[in-house]
Amino acid sequence: MDRIRYVLAVLLVATIPPAVIWWYLVHPFVGFWRRLGPRWTLAIVGVSMVSLMVALGMARRSLVGADMGTNWVLAGLGLVCFGIAIGMGLKRKRYLTNRILAGVPELDEDEPGVLLTEGPYAVIRHPRYVEVLVGVLGYAMIANHVGGYVLALLIVPALHLVVLLEERELSERFGAAYEAYRTRVPRYLPRRGRPPT
């Protein structure tokens, strides 16, 4: 179990930061990337993020931090969080394809995509980011290394800023349709009394 927890901790600290940084590279500079096109953008940013993952993996000892031991209560809670994240991901995946997830609509002037407003997107505007937060917390509790908890804390403001950047880009791309959607659907938490879809 100790080996599994360590591997989970390494995966957390080596993959989650590049996944978040990806959007910091895309959203603020979307005009530049659109001129470059999706293929070149995905290649340049993708190679950069893989390189960062390798570098973080090499620095894993200092990033993973102290091992706080196997805690079956935390592991159980982590599995619950992980299960919730998987459930959210399965619902979200029907609407948010890998192409959209990679940011192709943001990057392709000829194919700007559609505004997602159905399924989980009818309940909250950013189910993918909520899914990531819940999943990271679950992984951190199962791994039970200090670095995982630090990452779980840092990812909250980091993802919130990504959301703000994304919302600005969506507003520019979809205009009044996005503003109307933003008015009727909450950002992260569903409104009380609204049935889930």
C-alpha positions in Angstrom: 0.0 0.0 0.0 2.9 2.4 0.7 4.2 2.0 -2.8 0.7 2.7 -4.3 0.3 5.8 -2.1 3.7 7.1 -3.2 3.0 6.5 -6.9 -0.3 8.4 -6.5 1.5 11.3 -4.8 4.1 11.4 -7.6 1.3 11.4 -10.2 -0.4 14.2 -8.5 2.6 16.5 -8.2 3.9 15.7 -11.7 0.7 15.9 -13.8 -1.8 18.3 -12.1 0.4 21.5 -12.2 1.1 21.1 -16.0 -2.6 20.5 -16.7 -3.5 23.7 -14.9 -0.6 25.7 -16.4 -1.7 24.6 -19.9 -4.8 26.8 -19.5 -2.6 29.7 -18.2 -0.7 29.5 -21.5 -3.8 29.2 -23.7 -6.5 31.5 -22.3 -4.6 34.8 -21.9 -2.9 34.4 -25.3 -5.7 32.9 -27.3 -5.4 35.5 -30.0 -1.8 34.6 -30.7 -2.5 30.8 -30.6 -5.5 31.3 -33.0 -3.2 32.9 -35.5 -0.8 30.0 -35.1 -3.5 27.4 -35.3 -4.5 24.4 -33.2 -1.9 21.9 -34.5 1.1 24.2 -33.8 -0.4 25.4 -30.5 -1.1 21.9 -29.2 2.4 20.7 -30.3 4.2 23.7 -28.7 2.2 23.8 -25.5 2.0 20.0 -25.4 5.8 19.5 -25.6 6.3 22.2 -23.0 3.9 20.5 -20.6 5.4 17.0 -21.1 8.8 18.5 -20.4 7.4 20.1 -17.2 5.9 16.8 -16.2 9.3 15.1 -16.6 11.0 17.9 -14.6 8.5 17.6 -11.8 8.8 13.8 -11.8 12.6 14.2 -11.4 12.0 16.6 -8.4 9.4 14.2 -6.9 11.2 13.6 -3.6 11.0 17.2 -2.6 7.5 17.8 -4.1 5.8 14.7 -2.6 6.9 15.7 0.9 6.5 13.8 4.1 4.7 10.5 4.1 2.0 10.6 6.7 1.3 6.8 6.6 -1.6 4.7 5.5 -4.8 6.1 7.0 -7.7 3.9 6.1 -10.3 6.5 7.1 -8.7 9.1 4.8 -8.3 6.5 2.1 -12.0 5.6 2.3 -13.0 9.3 2.1 -10.5 9.7 -0.8 -12.2 6.8 -2.6 -15.6 8.5 -2.1 -14.2 11.7 -3.6 -12.6 9.8 -6.4 -15.9 8.0 -7.1 -17.8 11.3 -7.2 -15.2 12.7 -9.6 -15.5 9.7 -11.8 -19.3 10.0 -11.8 -19.0 13.7 -12.7 -16.5 12.9 -15.4 -18.8 10.2 -17.0 -21.7 12.7 -17.1 -19.5 15.5 -18.3 -17.7 13.4 -21.0 -21.0 13.1 -23.0 -20.8 16.9 -23.6 -17.1 17.8 -23.3 -15.2 15.8 -25.8 -11.4 15.4 -25.8 -11.2 17.9 -28.6 -13.0 20.5 -26.6 -11.1 19.5 -23.4 -7.8 20.1 -25.3 -9.0 23.6 -26.2 -9.3 23.2 -30.0 -12.5 25.4 -30.2 -10.6 28.2 -28.5 -7.7 27.9 -30.9 -9.6 27.3 -34.2 -11.1 30.5 -35.8 -12.8 28.4 -38.4 -14.5 26.0 -35.9 -15.2 28.0 -32.7 -17.4 25.2 -31.2 -20.7 25.6 -29.4 -21.6 26.8 -26.0 -22.2 23.9 -23.7 -25.5 24.4 -21.8 -26.9 20.9 -21.4 -26.4 18.0 -19.0 -24.1 18.9 -16.1 -23.6 22.3 -17.8 -27.2 23.1 -17.2 -26.6 22.8 -13.5 -23.2 24.4 -13.1 -21.0 26.2 -15.6 -17.7 24.5 -14.8 -18.3 20.8 -13.9 -14.9 19.8 -15.2 -13.1 22.0 -12.7 -15.3 20.9 -9.8 -14.5 17.3 -11.0 -10.8 18.0 -10.9 -10.9 19.6 -7.5 -12.8 16.7 -6.0 -10.6 14.2 -7.7 -7.3 15.9 -6.6 -8.7 16.0 -3.0 -9.5 12.3 -3.3 -6.1 11.4 -4.6 -4.4 13.5 -1.9 -6.3 11.7 0.9 -5.5 8.3 -0.5 -1.8 9.2 -1.1 -1.6 10.9 2.3 1.7 12.8 1.5 2.1 16.4 2.5 2.7 17.5 -1.1 -0.7 16.2 -2.2 -2.5 18.3 0.4 -0.4 21.4 -0.5 -1.4 20.8 -4.2 -5.0 20.3 -3.2 -4.9 23.7 -1.4 -3.1 25.5 -4.2 -5.3 24.2 -7.0 -8.4 26.0 -5.6 -7.2 29.5 -6.4 -5.2 28.4 -9.4 -8.3 26.8 -11.0 -10.5 29.7 -10.0 -8.2 32.1 -12.0 -8.3 29.7 -14.9 -12.1 29.8 -14.7 -12.1 33.6 -14.8 -9.8 33.6 -17.8 -12.0 31.0 -19.5 -15.2 33.0 -18.8 -13.6 36.1 -20.4 -12.7 34.1 -23.5 -16.2 32.5 -23.6 -17.8 35.9 -23.3 -15.8 37.2 -26.2 -16.5 34.1 -28.3 -20.2 33.7 -27.6 -21.3 37.2 -26.6 -24.9 37.6 -25.4 -25.6 33.9 -25.4 -22.8 33.3 -22.9 -23.9 36.3 -20.7 -27.5 34.9 -20.6 -26.1 31.5 -19.7 -23.9 33.0 -17.0 -26.9 34.8 -15.5 -29.0 31.7 -15.2 -26.5 29.0 -14.3 -24.2 29.2 -11.2 -20.4 28.8 -11.5 -19.5 25.9 -9.2 -22.4 24.9 -6.9 -25.9 24.0 -8.1 -28.8 26.1 -6.9 -30.9 24.5 -4.2 -34.0 22.8 -5.3 -32.8 22.3 -8.9 -33.0 18.7 -10.0 -29.7 17.2 -11.3 -29.6 16.2 -15.0 
